[in-house]
Amino acid sequence: MNNSLKSNAVSMKVAPMAGPGMPTRLRTSRLDREAGLFLRLVSPLAGQPISSEQVSKFRRSWHLLAATYGRRVPVASIVERRIDGPGGEIILRVYTPKGPTGLKPAFLWCHGGGFVVGDFDSNDSICRSVARAAQAVVVAVRYRLAPEHDLYAGREDFLAALNWVAEHGASIGIDSTRLAIGGDSAGGNISAALAQENLRRCGPNLQLQVLVYPATDLLAEFPSKSENGRGYFLTADFIDSLRPLIEQGKDLTDPWLSPALSSNLHGLPPALILTAGFDPIRDDGLCYAAQLRAAGVPVELLHYPGQFHGFLNFDSIIGAARDALRRMGASLARAFRGDPPVDCSTEISDQAPGRCLLSHKMPAELLTAGLLIGRSTRQWSGAAARWLSPGGAKVAEFYLRPWWVPAALVRRTLTAYLNLPAAQQTYSRPLGSPS
């Protein structure tokens, strides 16, 4: 595509998504309570434009933020495996959940980060939680990032990892007949593209594709970008500053890069798509959900109208993130059992606390803020201890556990009371009925 056409495509505005099962509320009148307080805490660290000179700084910042505010859910083992890839060695991090021995299904995870940032540790909490909730082996893939590599490199690495697991999975405890793929943001883009490419190549059968606030069209300007472009962690300025780092003269209309631009979505594996109301790329994920449904692909849409882009990484602080990870695990478990896929939409946001003093906004806000600050202090001190002395941190955790456990129970009880996500299924279509 020549430069003038590409320029026109970039500036093209996309109409609001249409189709069955779209959310009844794109976003709530205000952020969910925990989300709003958390964004006030981290706002100085988020949303600034990125340049090639700042890539290393942004990678360190994202690593620290996500690793600090993600939970460390216990799993049976975490090991790393090195395999050959199209551009050299690919590292896999394999999370095996506690439970019965024997081969388990596998979920390959592709981390987000705008194709530029992100690593194993920034998505460690997601992989741990999904492994436990799905009772599946989670395989995180370290893929090549921009600007050192072009956009094709990362998806080639993820495809190589999928093919390796399909062929050699038994060597790491995987039943290669039960596989699924997924990712968040840029990882959602790669996963959607990989589902299409895997189908074209008649590759291994996939039970599910999990697309968490995915960027499936790298050219379109969606209404949500202007609506949510400032103040909600991911900003329009950051998105625009990514383009010179990732485009590198490539044709972004290629469906291998922008999977929403594929002319044929029929026959793809069922999808779980998760979107957030205050996300600049919210409408991208919703449009792709509508496209898949129009092509006859079952879609389970989880919409969090009071949340922001990236909230899953902060599950130690945000209850909606823990809720989303449980739902992702449950959907994967159903798919791996061979249950029929579902085509439905569910909207999840805060419900008001019970009728008492805490039902008033100010006491609930203050108590939630206190809980968040306490939890943040615990997370930051734990992260600092692990960085300074991993062995010492383990010893300290062992001796402090008798004190932390009752405190954690109190905190969880209060948090659940104040910030309990309320779910409402707003759409359901029986399989086989007209879309």
C-alpha positions, 0 to 999 in steps of 0.5 A, a space after each residue: 500500500 502506498 504512503 498516501 493510501 496508508 495515510 488515509 487509512 490511518 486517519 479513517 474513523 470507524 463507526 460504532 460497533 454493531 451486532 448482537 450482544 454488544 454491551 448495554 453500557 459501554 462505560 459506567 458514570 465513574 470508574 469502579 472504586 478500586 480502579 479509580 483509587 489505584 489510577 490516582 496512585 499510579 497516574 504519575 507513572 502512566 500514559 506518557 509518550 514513548 520514544 526509541 530512546 526511552 524504551 529501556 526505561 519504559 520496560 523497567 517501569 512496566 516490569 516493576 509496576 506489574 510485578 509489584 501489584 500482581 499476586 503470586 498465586 502458588 503453583 506446583 512448579 515454574 520452569 523455563 524451557 528453551 526451544 529453537 525459533 525462526 529468529 533464534 532461541 525462544 524461551 518458554 516459562 511453564 506454569 504447572 498447577 497443583 493437582 493430580 499428576 498426568 498430562 494436562 491441557 495447555 494455554 499458551 499466553 502472549 503478554 501485552 505491552 504495545 509490542 514494545 514492553 513486557 516480559 515474563 515477570 510482568 505477566 507472572 500473576 496472570 499466568 499463575 492465576 489462570 493455571 490454578 483456575 483452569 487446572 491447565 499448564 500455562 506456557 508464557 512465550 518470550 517473543 521478539 519485541 519492537 523496535 529491535 524487531 518488526 511486528 512479524 517477528 513476535 507472531 512468528 515466535 508465538 506460532 513456533 511455540 504453539 507448533 513446538 507444544 503441539 509436537 513436544 508437549 508431553 515432555 513438559 506434562 501437556 496433553 497436546 490434543 487440548 490446547 488454547 491460546 490467548 493474550 492481552 492488548 498487543 498479545 491479544 492482537 498476536 493471538 487473534 492473528 495466530 488463530 487465523 494463521 493456524 487455521 490456514 495452515 491446518 495446524 493443531 486444533 485450538 479449543 479457545 482463543 482468549 483475547 483480553 482488550 485486544 488491538 485487532 486493527 492497527 490502523 483504525 481510529 475508534 470512538 473510544 480512543 477520543 472518549 478515553 484518551 486521557 487519564 485512564 492508564 493507557 493514553 492516546 498520546 502513548 498509542 500514537 507514540 508507538 506507531 513509529 516504533 512498530 510500523 517500520 514501513 510495514 503494511 498494517 492492512 496485512 491481516 497477519 498484523 491487523 487480524 480484524 481486516 481478514 476477509 474470512 473469519 469462518 471456522 475460527 476457534 470459539 473466543 473469549 473476549 474481555 473488554 474494559 469501559 475506560 479503555 481507549 481501544 475498547 471499541 476495537 475488541 467489541 468490533 472484533 467480537 461482532 465480526 466473529 459472531 457475524 462469521 458464526 464464531 461463538 464469542 463469550 464477551 466479558 465487559 467490565 464497564 468500570 475498568 481500564 486497559 491493563 487492569 488484569 495485571 493488578 489483581 492484588 489491588 483490583 477485585 475485578 481483575 481477580 474476578 476476570 481471571 477466575 472467569 477466564 480459567 472457568 472458560 478454559 476449563 469448560 473448553 478443555 472438558 469439551 463442553 459446548 461453546 457459549 455465545 453470550 455477553 456478561 457485564 461486570 462492575 461494582 455493586 453498592 455496599 449494603 445498607 449501613 454507614 458504609 453505603 455512603 460514598 465517603 466512608 466507603 471511599 476512605 475505607 477502600 483507600 485505606 485497604 489499598 494503601 495497606 496492600 500497596 505497602 505490603 506489595 512494595 515491601 515484598 517486591 523490594 525484599 525479593 529484589 534485595 535478597 530473595 533468600 531473606 524474603 522467603 525467610 521473612 515471609 515464612 515467619 510473618 505468615 502467621 501475622 499476615 494470614 488473619 490480616 489478609 482475611 480481614 482485608 479480603 472480607 472488607 474488600 469483598 463487602 465494599 467492592 464486590 463485582 456484580 455480573 449481569 448476563 445481557 445476551 445469550 444465543 443458543 448454538 445453532 440459532 441465527 446470528 
